[in-house]
Structures are given as C-alpha cells and as structure tokens.
C-alpha cells in the first residue's frame, strides 16, 4: 500500500495548485458519502497517508548505518 501512496503523491505533486484543490474537494466529497469514522480500514488508510506525507523527501537523506557490532544483545 505504501508504494501506491508514493505513486499517488508523486502524481499529485505534478498537478497545478488549482488541480490539487479540485482533487482535494473531490476526495472530500467522495469520503463524505460513505465515511465511517470508526472504520478500521479508513483509519489505516489515513494513517498510511499521514505517514507517507511525513516521510516524503526523506528517502534521499543519508541515515545511520548499523552493523552487528552495534547490537548490545542478540536473540536467536
């Protein structure tokens, strides 16, 4: 699902500001038709989208590299 969200976000980022606004309004209207605030599936979708938006652009950042020598304890 994360790959799909990344693809959608990539495509949305190519839209003009007006088209993004129109898309947001369309999505809000569609969600209002059948949105159930207690739906586990809806919560998962929004959670994944939120995470994808928060992590967007971080793929190119260098992160720490860990090796087995960094482990204090191992379980087998």
Secondary structure, 3 states (H helix, E strand, C coil): CHHHHHHHHHHHHCCCHHHHHHHHHHHHHHHHHHCCCCCHHHHHHHHHHHHHHHHCCHHHCCCCCCCHHHCCCCCC
